[in-house]
């Protein structure tokens, strides 16, 4: 009768050691009091998000789609359990589960970027107290906008970046997004040089902010930035 608690604690240990697949499998077995099950379903979803965010070298669309289908079921279980007043599901836990769902959609091979944007719609309004997660939600939207080639959405997101120094993990994410902008710029350069320059300018804005916060500029992008500065005069 105490299996649910043992399974939950064991899954926490596995997750802490980086055994994400095994942890997700164990979290999925937690069937018990709503307070345990709601946390287990949210944790399973986070494990799946982390797996998709760091895929193995041989990962392909089929591998990612299988994890995303499982993530959908985990999120459905979370929402169903969270609706039970006995679950004690907090607004922060709901926000984290929503963000994890968006991560499963946006990360890994063949991402479902539009679905991620739909999941994150009005995230800040729905969870106004989860300010720490607002940064990550905004970064995910920037990545999705880049992948979908939506310059206006990306420009608005860059304009709304926080001015306070981000934590190292958030800075890493911003740097990846700036790289995505440069790749989008390179893809557009042969057919639409003007649009390519606009995407490169967005990348420069992010790199300039990171530089102002003490983060060194990667050597392999310095020539790109130099070109942007030349074009800007």
C-alpha positions in Angstrom: 0.0 0.0 0.0 3.0 2.3 0.3 4.4 1.5 -3.1 3.4 4.9 -4.5 5.6 6.7 -1.9 8.5 4.4 -2.5 8.2 4.7 -6.3 8.1 8.5 -6.0 11.2 8.7 -3.8 13.1 6.2 -6.0 12.2 8.3 -9.1 13.5 11.4 -7.4 16.8 9.7 -6.8 17.0 8.5 -10.4 16.1 12.0 -11.7 18.8 13.5 -9.4 21.4 11.1 -10.8 20.4 12.0 -14.4 18.7 8.7 -15.2 15.8 10.5 -16.8 14.2 7.7 -18.8 14.2 5.4 -15.7 12.9 8.2 -13.5 10.1 9.0 -15.9 9.1 5.3 -16.0 9.0 5.2 -12.2 7.1 8.4 -11.9 4.5 7.0 -14.3 3.9 4.1 -11.8 2.9 6.4 -8.9 -0.8 5.8 -8.4 -2.0 6.9 -5.0 -3.1 10.0 -3.1 -3.7 13.0 -5.4 -0.9 15.0 -3.7 1.6 12.4 -4.7 0.2 11.7 -8.2 0.0 15.3 -9.2 3.7 15.8 -8.3 4.7 12.6 -10.0 2.9 13.4 -13.3 4.6 16.9 -13.3 8.0 15.3 -12.6 7.5 12.7 -15.4 6.7 15.5 -17.8 9.9 17.4 -16.7 12.0 14.3 -17.2 10.6 13.9 -20.8 11.3 17.6 -21.5 14.9 17.2 -20.3 15.3 14.1 -22.5 14.1 16.0 -25.6 16.2 19.0 -24.7 19.4 16.8 -24.7 18.7 14.1 -27.3 21.2 11.3 -28.0 23.2 11.6 -31.2 21.1 8.9 -33.0 17.8 10.6 -32.0 15.3 10.9 -34.9 11.7 12.1 -35.5 10.2 8.7 -34.4 12.1 8.8 -31.1 11.0 12.4 -30.5 7.4 11.8 -31.5 7.1 8.8 -29.1 8.3 11.0 -26.2 6.0 13.8 -27.2 3.0 11.4 -27.3 3.9 10.2 -23.8 4.3 13.8 -22.6 0.8 14.6 -23.8 -0.5 11.7 -21.7 1.5 12.8 -18.7 0.2 16.4 -19.0 -3.4 15.1 -19.3 -2.9 13.0 -16.1 -1.5 16.1 -14.4 -4.4 18.3 -15.3 -6.9 15.6 -14.3 -5.2 15.1 -10.9 -4.7 18.8 -10.3 -8.4 19.4 -10.7 -8.9 17.3 -7.5 -8.9 19.7 -4.5 -7.0 17.1 -2.5 -4.0 17.3 -4.8 -3.0 20.7 -3.4 -1.7 21.7 -6.9 -0.2 25.2 -6.6 -0.1 27.8 -9.3 3.7 27.4 -9.5 3.3 23.7 -10.1 0.8 24.3 -12.8 3.1 26.8 -14.4 6.1 24.4 -14.3 4.0 21.7 -15.9 2.8 24.0 -18.6 6.4 25.1 -19.4 7.6 21.5 -19.4 4.9 20.6 -21.9 6.0 23.5 -24.2 9.6 22.3 -23.9 8.6 18.8 -25.1 7.0 20.4 -28.1 9.8 22.8 -28.9 12.9 20.6 -28.3 14.3 17.6 -30.0 14.2 16.5 -33.7 11.3 17.8 -35.8 10.0 20.2 -33.1 6.3 21.2 -33.1 7.0 24.9 -32.7 3.5 26.2 -33.3 2.1 23.9 -30.6 4.7 25.2 -28.2 3.6 28.8 -29.0 0.0 27.8 -28.4 0.9 26.2 -25.1 2.7 29.4 -24.0 0.0 31.8 -25.1 -0.6 34.3 -22.2 1.7 32.4 -19.9 2.7 35.5 -17.9 -1.0 36.4 -17.5 -2.0 33.0 -16.4 0.8 32.6 -13.9 1.7 36.2 -12.9 3.6 35.1 -9.7 5.9 32.6 -11.5 8.3 35.4 -12.5 11.3 33.0 -12.6 9.6 31.0 -15.3 8.6 34.0 -17.3 12.2 34.2 -18.5 12.2 30.7 -19.8 8.8 31.0 -21.4 10.0 34.1 -23.2 13.1 32.4 -24.4 11.2 29.4 -25.7 8.9 31.8 -27.6 12.0 33.4 -29.2 13.3 30.1 -30.3 10.0 29.1 -31.8 9.6 32.4 -33.6 13.1 31.9 -35.1 12.3 28.4 -36.2 9.1 29.5 -37.8 10.7 32.6 -39.4 8.4 35.0 -37.6 10.5 38.1 -37.4 7.9 40.4 -35.8 7.3 38.0 -33.0 11.0 37.6 -32.5 11.6 41.3 -32.5 8.9 41.9 -29.8 10.5 39.1 -27.7 13.9 40.6 -27.9 12.5 44.0 -27.0 11.0 42.5 -23.9 14.1 40.8 -22.6 14.8 41.4 -19.0 17.4 44.1 -18.2 18.6 42.5 -15.0 21.5 40.1 -15.3 20.2 36.6 -16.1 21.3 33.4 -14.3 23.9 31.3 -16.1 21.4 28.8 -17.4 19.2 31.5 -18.9 22.3 33.2 -20.4 23.1 29.8 -22.1 19.6 29.7 -23.5 19.8 33.2 -24.8 23.1 32.5 -26.5 21.6 29.5 -28.3 18.7 31.7 -29.5 21.2 34.2 -30.8 22.9 31.4 -32.7 19.4 30.4 -34.1 18.9 34.0 -35.3 22.3 33.9 -37.1 21.4 30.6 -38.8 18.0 32.0 -39.9 19.9 35.0 -41.3 22.3 32.7 -43.2 19.4 30.7 -44.6 17.7 33.9 -45.9 20.8 35.6 -47.2 20.8 34.1 -50.7 17.1 35.1 -51.4 16.3 38.0 -49.1 19.4 39.9 -47.9 17.3 42.6 -46.2 15.5 40.1 -44.1 18.8 38.3 -43.4 20.2 41.5 -42.1 17.2 42.1 -39.8 17.7 38.6 -38.2 21.4 39.2 -37.8 20.6 42.5 -36.0 18.5 40.7 -33.5 21.3 38.3 -32.8 23.6 41.2 -32.3 21.3 42.8 -29.7 21.3 39.6 -27.7 25.1 39.2 -27.9 25.6 42.8 -26.9 23.4 42.3 -23.8 25.3 39.2 -22.9 28.6 41.0 -23.4 27.4 43.9 -21.2 26.6 41.4 -18.5 30.2 40.0 -18.6 29.7 37.0 -20.8 32.4 36.6 -23.5 31.4 36.6 -27.1 32.1 33.2 -28.8 35.0 33.5 -31.2 33.2 31.8 -34.1 30.5 34.5 -34.2 32.7 37.6 -33.9 33.0 37.9 -37.7 29.2 37.8 -38.0 28.9 40.6 -35.4 31.6 42.6 -37.0 29.6 42.5 -40.3 26.5 43.6 -38.5 28.3 46.5 -37.0 29.7 47.5 -40.4 26.2 47.4 -41.9 24.9 49.5 -39.1 27.6 52.1 -39.6 
